[in-house]
Amino acid sequence: MRSRVRFNATGNLTLVVVCFAVTVVALRGYLWLTGYPQVGGKTLHIAHLLWGGLAVFSAAVLFIMTISVRATRVAALLVGVGWGLFMDEVGKFITKNNDYFYRPAAAIIYLVFLVCLTLLVAFRHENRTAGERAEARLSQALEVLPDLARGRLTAREATEAQASLDELRTAARPEIAHLAEAMCDYVDAYPSRATRSRLQSAWDACGSAADRFLRSRWCAWTVAAVLAVRAVHGLLSAGITLATKLLPLEQTDATVHWITHHFRTGPAQPFGSTTVGLGGTLLELVIAVGLWQMLRGRRSGRTLALAALVLLLGTVDVADFYYNQFRATAATLADLFTFIYITHHSEQLATRRADA
């Protein structure tokens, strides 16, 4: 028998992936700013790996012992944080000398993030196709019924749960329709719904603001500006690197030193890093062309842009993390933002075509 997905499984999995990425980046930034302190003293060293294990264990206990949408959300948050604390020390696990600063570690962590992101994208598609069956909706509605009646869901979750109940009331199977009718009566007759917390209201407001921004033309212009800046920066970096390698420039000159430091270029820059930068620039230009065609209503533009983005995220950004370590985070965030915009825009177009 095929397992049924939990209510808001996609949202919880998204929370895991986001918390994992934020934890790694925030922890690396904190350790860099504070000089990589150690907790424990002369003999002991309490690695943050242990705190990650404690977070994952707490999430497992919470998930096993409670039936609540809030508890599931907290468990997802703890899993993401704990997984990030664990993977941050991957350099120690794969080297004989427990080298935390092992150069490929940053690329390995990013690859793990890509695997999690791939699972999320695949699950979103699976959830849209398999989760529409009446029995799956019924199991999800039963799971969240107490929280829905008590007003403990966010606005989006409450709307989704109420829509599922309304749809089940017209199900083809009479036993499901009668049960859904009784569940709706239970929710309507509940004596007092709890007032929404400030955290829930803030979460709903952030979600609505993000959705409005993704729908607006400002988002398209922002994506275009990001692609343009990255392409110009990549071309300048490659040009400066080739110039400093081929031309007899004096590296002690203040202007030359500022340029090579700002663009992380110069004669000492590895040739592979320069090649990766040029490859990324070419892919960004292809993404820009695909985005332009997509905004004109051509499906081929979406395919072209997504193919170039997948290639960029899966090859160029991996090499960028190897050569530049976590300085590559900003460029990767820009690529992910472009990916989110293109997928969101494509879903909106598919919805409009289905309604038409």
C-alpha positions in Angstrom: 0.0 0.0 0.0 1.4 3.4 -1.0 2.2 5.7 1.9 0.2 9.0 2.1 2.0 12.3 2.6 1.4 14.4 5.7 -0.4 17.7 5.7 1.9 20.5 4.5 4.7 18.1 3.9 6.2 20.3 1.1 6.3 23.3 3.5 8.0 21.3 6.2 10.6 19.9 3.8 11.2 23.4 2.5 11.8 24.5 6.1 14.4 21.7 6.5 16.3 22.7 3.4 16.3 26.4 4.3 17.3 25.9 7.9 20.1 23.6 6.8 21.5 26.2 4.4 21.1 29.1 6.8 22.7 27.2 9.7 25.8 26.3 7.7 26.3 29.9 6.4 25.5 31.6 9.7 27.8 29.2 11.6 30.7 29.7 9.2 30.3 33.4 9.3 30.1 33.5 13.1 33.2 31.3 13.5 35.1 33.5 11.0 34.2 36.7 12.9 35.1 35.3 16.3 38.4 33.6 15.3 37.1 30.0 15.4 36.7 29.5 19.2 36.6 26.1 20.8 34.3 25.1 23.6 35.6 22.7 26.2 39.0 23.8 27.5 42.5 22.2 27.3 41.4 18.6 27.3 37.9 18.5 25.9 36.5 19.9 22.7 32.7 20.1 22.5 32.1 20.1 18.7 28.9 21.6 17.3 28.3 18.2 15.7 27.0 17.2 19.2 24.5 20.0 19.3 23.4 19.0 15.8 22.8 15.4 17.0 20.8 16.7 20.0 18.6 18.8 17.7 17.9 15.9 15.4 17.1 13.6 18.5 14.8 16.3 19.9 13.0 16.5 16.5 12.6 12.7 16.4 11.1 12.6 19.9 8.8 15.5 19.2 7.6 13.9 15.9 7.1 10.5 17.5 5.2 11.6 20.6 3.0 14.4 19.3 0.3 14.9 16.7 0.2 18.6 15.9 1.0 20.8 12.9 3.0 23.1 15.1 5.0 20.3 16.6 5.7 19.0 13.1 6.9 22.4 12.0 9.2 22.7 15.0 10.6 19.2 14.3 11.3 20.2 10.7 13.2 23.3 12.0 15.2 21.3 14.4 16.1 18.7 11.7 17.3 21.5 9.4 19.4 23.1 12.1 20.8 19.8 13.4 21.7 18.6 9.8 23.5 21.9 9.2 25.5 21.6 12.4 26.4 18.0 11.5 27.4 18.7 7.9 29.5 21.8 8.8 32.1 19.5 10.2 32.3 17.2 7.2 36.0 18.1 6.7 36.8 16.4 10.0 35.0 13.2 9.1 36.8 12.5 5.8 40.4 13.5 6.6 42.9 11.6 8.8 44.0 14.7 10.6 40.5 16.0 11.3 40.9 19.0 9.0 38.0 21.3 9.5 39.3 23.6 6.8 39.7 20.8 4.2 39.3 22.6 0.9 36.7 20.4 -0.8 34.5 20.5 2.3 32.6 23.6 1.1 31.9 22.0 -2.2 30.7 18.8 -0.5 28.4 20.7 1.8 27.0 22.5 -1.3 26.5 19.2 -3.1 24.5 17.9 -0.1 22.4 21.0 -0.2 21.8 20.3 -3.9 20.6 16.8 -3.2 18.2 18.1 -0.6 16.9 20.7 -3.0 16.5 18.1 -5.7 14.4 16.0 -3.3 12.3 19.0 -2.5 11.6 19.8 -6.2 10.8 16.2 -7.0 8.5 15.9 -3.9 6.6 19.1 -4.9 5.8 17.5 -8.2 4.8 14.2 -6.6 2.7 15.9 -4.0 0.7 17.7 -6.7 0.0 14.5 -8.6 -0.6 11.9 -5.9 -1.9 14.1 -3.2 -5.2 14.9 -5.0 -6.8 11.6 -4.3 -9.8 11.6 -1.9 -8.2 9.2 0.6 -5.0 11.2 0.8 -6.9 14.4 1.4 -9.1 12.7 4.0 -6.0 11.5 5.9 -4.5 15.0 5.8 -7.8 16.6 7.0 -8.1 14.2 9.9 -4.5 15.0 10.9 -5.1 18.7 11.1 -8.7 18.8 12.2 -8.1 19.7 15.9 -5.6 22.4 14.9 -8.0 23.8 12.3 -10.9 24.0 14.9 -8.7 25.7 17.5 -7.3 28.2 15.0 -3.7 27.0 15.3 -2.9 27.0 11.6 -1.5 29.8 9.5 -3.8 31.5 7.1 -2.5 29.5 4.1 -2.7 26.2 6.0 -6.2 27.0 7.2 -7.4 27.9 3.7 -5.8 24.7 2.3 -7.4 22.5 5.0 -10.8 24.1 4.6 -10.6 23.7 0.8 -9.8 20.0 1.3 -12.8 19.5 3.5 -15.1 21.3 1.1 -13.8 19.2 -1.8 -14.3 16.0 0.2 -17.9 16.9 0.8 -18.6 16.3 -2.9 -16.5 13.1 -3.1 -17.8 10.3 -5.3 -17.6 7.8 -2.4 -20.5 8.5 0.0 -18.7 7.4 3.1 -16.0 10.0 2.5 -18.5 12.7 1.7 -20.5 12.0 4.9 -17.4 12.0 7.1 -16.2 15.3 5.5 -19.6 16.8 6.3 -19.3 15.7 9.9 -15.8 17.2 10.1 -17.0 20.5 8.7 -19.8 20.5 11.3 -17.2 19.9 14.0 -15.1 22.8 12.9 -18.1 25.2 12.6 -19.5 24.2 16.0 -16.2 24.5 17.9 -17.0 26.9 20.8 -13.9 29.2 20.7 -11.2 29.5 18.2 -7.9 30.7 19.6 -6.7 34.1 18.5 -3.9 34.1 16.0 -0.4 34.6 17.5 1.9 37.4 16.3 4.3 34.8 14.9 1.6 33.3 12.8 0.5 36.7 11.6 4.0 37.7 10.8 4.6 34.5 8.9 1.4 35.0 6.8 2.4 38.6 6.1 5.9 37.5 4.9 4.4 34.8 2.7 1.9 37.2 1.1 4.6 39.8 0.6 7.0 37.3 -1.1 4.2 36.0 -3.3 3.2 39.6 -4.4 6.9 40.4 -5.1 7.3 37.2 -7.2 4.2 38.2 -9.3 5.3 41.8 -9.8 7.4 43.3 -12.6 9.9 44.5 -10.0 10.9 40.9 -9.5 11.6 40.4 -13.2 13.7 43.6 -13.3 15.5 42.4 -10.2 16.4 39.1 -11.8 17.5 40.9 -15.0 19.7 43.2 -12.9 21.3 40.4 -11.0 22.1 38.5 -14.2 23.5 41.6 -15.8 25.7 42.4 -12.8 27.0 38.9 -12.5 27.8 38.7 -16.2 29.7 42.0 -16.2 31.6 41.0 -13.1 32.5 37.7 -14.6 33.7 39.2 -17.8 35.8 41.9 -15.9 37.3 39.3 -13.6 38.3 37.0 -16.5 39.7 40.0 -18.4 41.7 41.3 -15.5 43.1 37.9 -14.7 44.2 37.4 -18.3 45.7 40.9 -18.4 47.7 40.4 -15.2 49.0 37.0 -16.4 50.0 38.2 -19.9 50.9 41.8 -19.4 53.9 43.1 -17.4 51.8 44.9 -14.8 53.4 46.0 -11.6 51.6 44.3 -8.8 52.7 46.8 -6.2 50.8 49.5 -7.9 47.9 50.7 -5.7 45.3 50.7 -8.5 46.3 47.2 -9.8 46.4 45.8 -6.2 42.9 47.2 -5.5 41.4 45.8 -8.7 43.0 42.3 -8.3 41.9 42.2 -4.6 38.3 43.4 -5.3 37.7 41.0 -8.2 39.8 38.1 -6.6 42.0 38.0 -9.6 45.6 38.2 -10.5 48.6 36.0 -11.6 48.1 33.8 -8.6 44.5 33.0 -9.5 44.1 29.4 -10.6 43.4 28.9 -14.2 40.5 26.6 -13.3 38.9 29.4 -11.3 39.1 31.7 -14.3 37.6 29.0 -16.6 34.8 28.4 -14.1 34.1 32.2 -14.1 33.9 32.3 -17.9 31.6 29.3 -18.0 29.3 30.8 -15.4 29.2 34.1 -17.4 28.2 32.3 -20.6 25.5 30.3 -18.8 24.1 33.5 -17.2 23.8 35.0 -20.7 21.9 31.9 -21.9 19.6 32.3 -18.8 19.0 35.9 -19.7 18.0 34.9 -23.3 15.7 32.2 -22.0 14.1 34.5 -19.5 13.4 37.1 -22.2 11.7 34.5 -24.3 9.8 33.2 -21.3 8.4 36.6 -20.5 7.2 36.8 -24.1 5.1 33.7 -23.5 7.4 31.1 -25.2 7.7 27.8 -23.4 11.0 27.1 -25.1 12.4 30.1 -23.1 11.5 28.4 -19.8 13.2 25.2 -20.9 16.3 27.0 -22.0 16.6 29.0 -18.8 16.0 26.1 -16.5 18.5 23.9 -18.3 21.1 26.5 -18.1 20.3 27.2 -14.4 20.5 23.5 -13.6 23.9 23.3 -15.3 25.0 26.4 -13.5 24.0 25.2 -10.1 25.3 21.7 -10.6 28.7 22.4 -12.1 29.9 26.0 -12.0 28.7 26.7 -8.5 30.2 23.5 -7.2 33.6 24.5 -8.6 33.1 28.0 -7.3 32.7 26.6 -3.8 35.9 24.6 -4.2 38.0 27.5 -5.4 36.4 30.4 -3.4 35.0 28.5 -0.5 32.0 30.1 1.2 32.6 33.4 -0.6 30.6 31.7 -3.4 27.5 31.8 -1.2 26.3 35.2 -2.6 26.5 34.1 -6.2 24.7 30.9 -5.5 21.9 32.7 -3.7 21.5 34.9 -6.8 21.2 31.7 -8.9 18.7 30.2 -6.5 16.6 33.4 -6.6 16.5 33.2 -10.4 15.5 29.6 -10.2 12.6 30.4 -7.7 11.4 33.2 -10.0 11.4 31.1 -13.1 9.6 28.2 -11.5 7.0 30.5 -9.8 6.4 32.3 -13.1 5.9 29.0 -14.9 3.4 27.7 -12.3 1.4 30.9 -12.7 1.3 30.5 -16.4 0.2 26.9 -16.1 -2.5 27.9 -13.7 -3.8 30.6 -16.1 -3.8 28.2 -19.0 -5.7 25.6 -17.0 -8.3 28.2 -15.9 -8.7 29.4 -19.5 
